[in-house]
Amino acid sequence: MGKPEILDALIAVNKNNFASVLVDEADAKKLKNFTFVDFRDKAKFEKGHMDKARHVDYSDMFSYPMMEELNKSNSLIIIHDVPAVAGVIAATLKMMDYPNVYILK
């Protein structure tokens, strides 16, 4: 039995040392049709978040409404306090055929 696909995706992201998927706010806003998706807990989100960022509770990440809401034609910019978690989210979304996934620096 081979490695699960998620491991392959994580290895690919890690080989690039996240460099290919990291963007700062200014570069993110230059992307066509971008959406900031904040996966931090609700309290942190409510305490302060980027303008127009959408909050998605990490536990709801794979819910049908969330998947329907996030447009695959948009560039998704992942926001999370823990870089490793942001990497897992980005790799998972890439594996689910979201073509343009980035992590906010």
C-alpha positions as CSV (number, residue, x, y, z in Angstrom):
1,M,0.0,0.0,0.0
2,G,1.4,3.4,-1.0
3,K,1.4,6.7,0.9
4,P,-1.9,8.4,1.3
5,E,-2.4,11.3,-1.2
6,I,-2.4,13.8,1.7
7,L,1.2,12.8,2.5
8,D,2.2,13.3,-1.1
9,A,0.7,16.8,-1.1
10,L,2.4,17.7,2.2
11,I,5.7,16.4,0.9
12,A,5.3,18.5,-2.2
13,V,4.6,21.6,-0.2
14,N,7.4,20.9,2.2
15,K,10.0,20.3,-0.6
16,N,9.3,23.9,-1.7
17,N,9.6,24.9,1.9
18,F,6.3,26.6,1.5
19,A,7.9,29.3,-0.6
20,S,5.7,28.6,-3.6
21,V,2.5,29.0,-1.6
22,L,3.4,31.8,0.8
23,V,2.1,35.3,0.0
24,D,2.0,38.6,1.9
25,E,-1.2,40.7,2.0
26,A,-0.1,43.0,-0.8
27,D,0.7,40.2,-3.2
28,A,-2.5,38.3,-2.3
29,K,-4.5,41.4,-3.2
30,K,-2.9,41.4,-6.7
31,L,-4.3,37.9,-7.4
32,K,-7.4,37.7,-9.6
33,N,-10.6,36.8,-7.7
34,F,-9.0,36.2,-4.3
35,T,-10.7,35.2,-1.0
36,F,-9.1,35.3,2.4
37,V,-10.2,32.3,4.4
38,D,-9.5,32.5,8.2
39,F,-9.4,29.1,9.8
40,R,-8.4,30.5,13.3
41,D,-10.9,29.9,16.1
42,K,-13.9,32.2,16.3
43,A,-12.6,34.2,19.3
44,K,-9.4,35.1,17.5
45,F,-11.3,35.9,14.3
46,E,-13.7,38.2,16.2
47,K,-10.8,39.9,18.1
48,G,-9.4,41.0,14.7
49,H,-9.3,39.8,11.2
50,M,-8.5,41.0,7.7
51,D,-11.1,43.1,5.9
52,K,-13.6,40.8,4.0
53,A,-12.0,37.6,5.4
54,R,-14.3,34.7,5.6
55,H,-14.3,32.7,8.8
56,V,-14.4,28.9,8.5
57,D,-14.2,26.9,11.7
58,Y,-11.5,24.2,11.2
59,S,-14.0,21.6,12.3
60,D,-16.3,22.6,9.5
61,M,-13.6,22.6,6.8
62,F,-15.0,19.5,5.1
63,S,-18.7,20.4,5.4
64,Y,-20.7,20.5,2.2
65,P,-21.9,24.1,2.8
66,M,-18.3,25.2,3.2
67,M,-17.1,23.4,0.1
68,E,-20.0,24.8,-1.9
69,E,-19.2,28.3,-0.6
70,L,-15.6,28.4,-1.5
71,N,-15.3,28.9,-5.3
72,K,-12.7,26.8,-7.0
73,S,-12.1,29.6,-9.5
74,N,-11.0,32.0,-6.8
75,S,-7.5,32.1,-5.3
76,L,-7.9,31.0,-1.6
77,I,-5.5,32.6,0.9
78,I,-5.4,30.6,4.0
79,I,-5.0,32.3,7.4
80,H,-4.0,30.3,10.5
81,D,-1.7,31.0,13.5
82,V,0.1,27.7,13.2
83,P,2.1,27.3,10.0
84,A,2.0,23.5,10.1
85,V,-1.9,23.7,10.3
86,A,-2.0,26.2,7.5
87,G,0.2,23.8,5.4
88,V,-2.1,20.9,6.1
89,I,-5.2,23.0,5.1
90,A,-3.5,24.2,1.9
91,A,-2.4,20.7,1.0
92,T,-5.8,19.3,1.7
93,L,-7.5,21.9,-0.5
94,K,-5.0,21.3,-3.3
95,M,-5.8,17.6,-3.1
96,M,-9.5,18.5,-3.3
97,D,-8.8,20.2,-6.7
98,Y,-8.7,23.8,-5.5
99,P,-6.1,25.0,-8.0
100,N,-5.0,28.3,-6.4
101,V,-4.3,27.9,-2.7
102,Y,-1.9,30.2,-0.8
103,I,-0.9,30.7,2.8
104,L,-0.8,34.2,4.2
105,K,2.7,35.1,5.6
